[in-house]
Amino acid sequence: MLYRSWSLYKLCYDLFFSAIMFIPVSYVAVVAALEPMLTIILSKLFLRQEEKIYGYTLAAAFTIVGGVAMIILFT
């Protein structure tokens, strides 16, 4: 189990740095900022009854995405 987790973690960072090499950093930053939202969506899909999503969790995720979007738009 640990080996699988490590290999997926390594794959994630390999793809992230590959994306930075081929795509402008501003686009990669937006995709990276969407990670909390994607995590929330995937956890709800896979863990239906076991994972409860509260309003403050969604508010925090939207705040992160909005903050990164503002930084990218205004710089």
Sequence and secondary structure as in RCSB ss.txt:
>XXXX:A:sequence
MLYRSWSLYKLCYDLFFSAIMFIPVSYVAVVAALEPMLTIILSKLFLRQEEKIYGYTLAAAFTIVGGVAMIILFT
>XXXX:A:secstr
 HHHHHHHHHHHHHHHHHHHHHS HHHHHHHHHTHHHHHHHHHHHHSTTT    HHHHHHHHHHHHHHHHHHHT 
